[in-house]
Amino acid sequence: MALAAAAGSPPPGLAAALDECMEAMNSFLCNQFNESLEKLQPRAKESMYHALVYATILEMQAMMTFEHEDIVQAGQTMKEAQEICQRFRRKSSVTGSLSGLDENMVNFIKGGIKVRSSYLIYSHCTAGAAHVHLEGGVALGIGAFNLTLSLFPPRILKLLEFAGFSGDKEYGLQQLHEGATTLNLRALLCTMLLLCYYTFLTFILGIGEDDFTEAESLLRPYLLRYPKSAIFLFFAGRIEEIKGNISEAICRFEAGCSAQQAWKQFHHMCYWELMWCYAYKGMWKMAYFYADLLSKENRWSKAMYVYMKAAFLSMLPPEEPRPFGESEVELFRQVSSFKQKIAGKSPPTEKFAIRKARPSEYQTDDRCLLLLLKGLCMKHLQSPAEAEACFSAVQGSEKRLRYDHYLVPNALLELGLLHLAQGRSEAAVPLLRRARNNYKNYSMESRTLFRIHAVLSRLKADQEENGMEGPSSS
C-alpha cells in the first residue's frame, strides 16, 4: 500500500500518520479502547493507515459483541478503508506505461522517466523510514494466508489449490514471527494471530502438538510493557490453563476483567474460560455462575450457554438447592428454543448442544461417551493400555449407537494418536484414514477432519524429513 505513496521521498504526512497510528495502537493496548478510536477517527477518511487501523479495531469489537449494528458498521468501515487505499494506488503500472509507447524518441524518454520513477519507489521502500511498516504488512498477509490454508483438510484444499492458493504452515509461522518481532504497525496483529494459533487453533483444529513456550516468549515482552493490558492478561491466563495451572489461570482471567470496563464484551471471553476453569476444579456452582452471566449478557450462542448451565446443575447432588431455583431438566428443554442461524445455517456447536439436550433412553450412546472421555483421561495419566481398551470398546459398539455417531471416528482418531505416541505409525495411519473416509454427516465433523488432517500432515512431514515416504494426506 505504501508503494505508490513512496516515490522519491515520503509524502507529507506519511511519517506523522504512522506515528499517530502507533500511538493509537499503544492506547488500545493500555485498555483505552474508545480513546484509541477517537485518535483515529478524524483522519480515517483521508489516511489509509488511519482507515485500516480504525476498521480493524471496529472489526475486533464486532466479533466480541456479535451485535448486528456493530457487524454492519465494521463491514462498511472496512469497505471504506479499501476504497481509501485504492485512491493511493498508482493508476498505471510499468508494463502499462511501456505498452503504450510510440517508437519516437520523445515517448521513449518519457517511458524511461516512468521506469526510473518506479525504480525509485522500490529503492525508497527498501531503505526509507516506512520500510519496516511495509515489511510488517507483507509478513502479516503472507503469514496469515499460508498458516490458514495449511490448516484446511485435503478435500477443501484441493479446491483452493485449483484456484491458485497453497499453504505452507512453517513458512506462514516464520513470516508471522518476523512481523511480530519488529517494531511496525502490524506487529500487534501478527502477535495476536500467533497467540490465537498457539493457544486455541492448534487445539481446536489440530492436536495441540505445538509448544506453548512459543506463546510465552511472544507474550513476555508485551506483559512487561503492558502489565495491565486486558488482551495480554487474557492470553496469559489461557497459557496457564493449557499448562494445567488452573488457579493461576483464574487469577489472570479475573485480572483481565478488572483491567478495563470500556468493552464489557471483552469480559465475556474471560467468562468463557473461567467457566471451564471452575469446571476443571469441580466447582460446579461457580462454573454455572459464569455460564449464567454469558447467557444473560452475550449473543454468541445462548443455546450453548443454557446447555452448559443445565450440565453444571446436573453435577450437583439431587438434594442440593439449585441457584435461582432453576431446574436442569427445564433448562435442557429450553436449549432448542435458542437456536440461531448465521448465513442461513446453525453453528455446529449449537446443533451439538441441541442434540445432547434431548432426552435419551439409549444407554449405549451414553456409555460410549463415558468410555471416550475415560480413554482420554487414561491417556494423559500415562496408562496407554487402559486408554486403548476404552477407545476400542467405543469402536466395537458402533452398530449399537443410535444418535451419537461422532463417537466412533473420534475414538479412531484418539486411538491413532495413541499409537503414534508409542511410535506405531504403521498401526495409526489406517485408523486415521478410516476415521476420515468412512464416516460422514456426524456432529462436529469438520473439526474432526481438521484434526485428522493435522495429524497426517505432521506425520508426512516427519517421515519426509527422515528420508522416508510419508502417508498421503489426501
N, C-alpha and C positions, 0 to 999 in steps of 0.2 A: 504493500500500500504506500509505503514511503518512497517508492522508486520515482514516481512521476514528480513528486514534490522536491526531489533532491538534486536537481540539475545544478552543477556548478557549486553552489553553496546552499546551506539550509535556508528555506524561505522564511521570511519574517514570521515569528510566532511559533515555529515548529519546536524549538528548544523549550520555549515557555509552555507550550501545550503539553509536552511530555512531562515537564516538571509539575505542572498543575495536576495532571492525571496521576502521577506517582504520589503526590500529596493526598489526593482523594483516596487512593488505594490504602495509604497509610491510615487515614481516618477510618476507613472501612475495617481495617484490622484492629483498630482501637475501639471497636464496637460503636463507633459514631456513624451508624448506617445512614441516617437521614442527613447528617451534615455532609457526608460523602456525596450523596445525590445532589444536594444544594450547591456544592462546589462545581459539579459537572454540568448541571442543567443549563446555566446561562449560555454556554458555548456548544451545547450538544447539537445545535442546528447548523454549525459552521465548521467545527473541527472534527476530523474523522476520529481522532483518538478520544476526544471527549465523548463523541457519539457512541463509540464502541464500548467504552468502559461503562458509560451510563446505561446502555442497553443490557450489558452483561449483568450488572447489579440488579436491574429490574427482572431479568430472567431468573436469577437466583431467588429473588423474593417471590416470584410467581410459583416456582417449584415448591417453595415451602408453604405458601398459603393455600395453593390449589384453588384460589378464588377465580371465577370466570373473568371478572373485570381485570384482575391483575395479569392473567394469562393473555387476554386480548391486548392490554396496554403494552406488555413486554414484547409481544409479537410485532405490534405496529412500530414500536420504537426500534426494534432490530431491523425492520424493513427500511425505516428512515435512515438508520446508520449505514446500511448498504448503499442507499442512494447517495448519501454524502460521500462515501468512499469512491463511488463511481465518478463523482464530479472531479475528484483529484486524480483520476486515472488518465494517463496520456491517451489522447484520442487516436493517435496514429502510431503504428509500430515501425521499426526499422525496415522490415520486409515490405510493408505498405509504402513507405517512402521510396524505396528503390524501385518497386514495380511500376511506379508512376513516372519515372524519369524519362525525359526525351533524350535523344542522343547528342544534343548540343552541349557545349562546354559549360554554359551558364547553369543549366539544370544539373549537370554532373557535379559542379562545385557546390550547388545548394544541397544536393544529396549528401556530399561529403561532409558538409557542415552538420547536417542532421545526424549522420552516423557518429561524428565526433561528439555531438551533444549527448547522444545515447551512451557513448563510451564513458563520458564524464559522469553521467548518472551512476553507472556501476562503480566507477572509481571512487566516487564520493561515498557510496553505500558501503564500500569495504574499508573506509578509513574515517568517515565522519562520526560526529558525536551520536547521531541517531542509529548508527550501525548495530549497536548491541540490542536495540529495541526491535529492529528488523529481524535480526537473527533469532530473537526470542519468539517473535511471531511465527517464523518458519518452523522453529523447533516444536512449538505448540501444535501447529497444524499437521505437520508430518508425523509427529509422535502420536497425536490423538488418532489420526486415521489408521496408522499401522497397528497400534495397540487394539483399537476397537475391532478392526476387521479380523485380526488374528484370533479373536475370541469366538467368531461365528463357526457353527458346525458346517461340515462339508457341503451339505445339500443347499445351504444358503450361500456359502462362499463360492460355489460354482457359478451361481447366477451373477454374483458381484464380479467375479473374475472375467466372466463373459463380457461384462460392461466395462472392463478395463481396470478394475480395482484389485488390489492384492494387499495382504497384511503380513508384516514381519514383526512379531512380538518383541524380540530382543532389540531390534533397531528402533522400534517405537519407544521402548523404555529408555534407551540410550539418549534419544532426542529429547524426551521429556526431562530427563535428569540434567542434560546440558542447559535446557531452558530454565530449569528450576534453580540452578546453582550460580547463575549470573544475575547481576543487578539490572533487570529490564522490566518493562511494563507487564509482560506476560508471565513473569516468574511465579507470581501467586497462583495463576491459573494452572501452570504446569505442576506446581507443588500440590494443589488441591486435587488435580486429576490423579496424580501418583498416589496420594494418600487414600483416595477413594478406591483405587485399584488394589493397593496392598491391604487395606483394612476391610473392604467389602466385596469387590468384584471377584477377587481370587477365591473367596469362599462361596459366593453365590453362584458364579458361573464357572468355577474351577474346582480345585481340590485342596486349596489352601497350602499349596506347596511353596509359595514364595516366603522368604524370611522376613518377619516383621521388623527385623533390625534395620532394613532399608527405610521403613516408615519412620522409625525412631530417629535415624540420622537426618532425615529430611525435616522432621518436626523440631528437633532440638534447637537450632538457631532461631527459629521463629518464636518458640516459647521463651527463649532468653530475651528476645527483643520485645515480645508482646505477651507477657506472662498472664495477663487477664483477658486475652482475646478469646471470645466465646467460641469462635471457629476452631482454634487450635486446642482449646481445652476439650472440646468435643472429640477431636481425633486422638488426643492423649488418653481420654477415657476409653475409647474404642480399642486402642493398643493394649491397655491394661486388661480389658475384658478378654481379648484374644489370648493374652498370656495367662489368664486364669486368676489374676489379682482382682477379684470381684469387688472387695471393699474399697480398694484404691480407685477402681473404675467408677464406683458410685460417687466417691468424693469429687472426681474430675467432672462428671456429668452435672452434679449439683452445683459445682463452681461455675460451670458454663451457663447454667440457668441464672445464677446470681449476678453474672458479669454484666448483663445488659437487660433492659426491659423494652427497648425500642421495637424490636422484632419479636413479638411473643411467639410467632410461629417457629422461630428457631428453637424455642424451648421444647417443642413437640418432638424434634429429633432426639433430644436428650431424654424426654419422657419414654420414648420407644425403647431406648437402650436401658434405661433404669428399670422399666418393666421386666425386661429379660434378666437383668442382673439380680433382681429380687426373686425371680422365678428360679434362677440357678441356686440361690441360697435357701429355697423352700419357704420363703416368706410370702405366702400366697396373698395375704391381705394387702401388703404393700404393692405387690405386682398388680393386684386388682385395682388399687388406688390410681396407678398411672394409666392403666387401660381405661378406667372410667374418665380420667381427665382427657385423654385423647378422644374418646367417644363423644365428649361434650364440646371440645374446642377445635378439633381438627377435621378436615374434609377429605383427607387422603382415602380412607376406607373404613367407614363406620361399621360395615358388616364384619370386617376383621376385628375391630376393637371390641364389638359386642360379643363376638365369639370368644375372644380371649378373656373377657370378663367372666363369661359363663364357665370357661375352662378352669380359671383360677378358683372360682367359688366351688366348683365340683371337687377340688382337692381338700376342702375343709371338712372336718368331721360333721356328720349329719346333725348332731345336736348343737353345734356351734352357731350362734346368731350370725346372720348374713349382714354385711354392711348395707345400710339404707333399706333394709328389708327386701332386697332383691332376691329373686329365685333363679338359680342356674337353669332350671327347666324352662322357665318363661323366657329367659334371655336366649337360649338356644332356639326357641320357636320364633324369636324376633329377627334372627340373623338374616333370613332371606328377604325380609321387607326392606332392608337397607342396601340391596344390590344396586350398583350403579353401572352405567355404560360409558366408556370412553371411546370415541370414534366408532360407536356402534357395537362395541364388544365389552363384555365384562372382564375385568382383570383376572388372571389365573388364580391369584391368591384369594380373591373373593369367591370364585367358583369352588375352590378347595374348602374354604370355611363353610360355605352353604351346604356342601355335601356332608361334611363332618358333623354339622349341627343337626342333621336329620336323625330321628330315632332309628336305631338299628337293632335288629334281632339276630344279626349274623356274627356269631362268636368267632368264626374262623378269621374274619377280617380284623377284628379287634386283637385276637391272639397273634396274628402275623405282624401287626403294627408293633405290639409289645416285643416280639422277637427281634424285629429290625432294630428297635431302639436299644434293646438289651445287647444285641450284637455290637452296636456302635460303642456302647459303654465298655464291653469286654475288650474290644479292640484297643481303646485308649487306656485301659487298665493293664495292657500288655498280657492279655490272655487270648492269644490268637486261636487256639483250638476251640475254646468256648464260643468265640465270635463266629468262627466258620460254621459251627454246628447251628447257630441261630440263623445265619443267612441261608444255609442250605435247607433248613426247615421251612423258611418262607418260600423258597423256590419249590419245594416239594408239595406245598399247599396250593399251588397255582390254580388248579381246576376247581377248588372248593371256594375260591374267593367270589363274592357276589358283586361288590362295588369298588373296593379299594385295589384296583388292578395296578396302580402305580407302585405297589409294594414289591412286585417281582422284579421289574427292571432295576429298581433302586437296590434291591438285595443283591442282584447280579453285579451291579456297579461296585457295591461295597465289598463283595467277595473278590472281585477282580483287584480292587485296591489292596485288599489284604494279601493276596498272592504276590502283588508287586512289591509290597513292603518286605516280603520274605524272599525276594529275588526269584520268584517263579513266574517270569513273564510269559513263558510258553503256556501256562495254565490260565493266566489272566486275560490275555488277548481274546481268546474265543468267547469268554464270558462277556467281555465288554462289547464285542461285535454282536453277540446275541441280544444283549440289552438294547443296543442301538437299532438293530434291524428287525427284530421280531415283535416289537410292541408299539402300538400306535394309539393315539386318542385317549391317553390316560391323564390324570391330574398332574399339572406342573411338568408336562412332557418336555417343553423347551428347555427348562432349567436342567433336567436330567441329561438331555442331549448335549447341552453346552459342557457339562461336567465330563461326559464321556469323551467328547472331542478334546478337551484339555488334557485328559489322561493319555489318549492315544498320540496326541501331538508331542507331549513331553517324552513319551517312550520312544517315538520315532526319532526325535532329536538326539536323545541319549545314545541310541544304538548307532545312528549315523556318525556321531562324534567318536564312537569307539570302533568305527570301520565295519559295522555290521549292517545288514539290511533291516531297516525298521518296518514296523507294521504300517499298512496303509491306513490313513485316517479318513479315506473316502469310502 
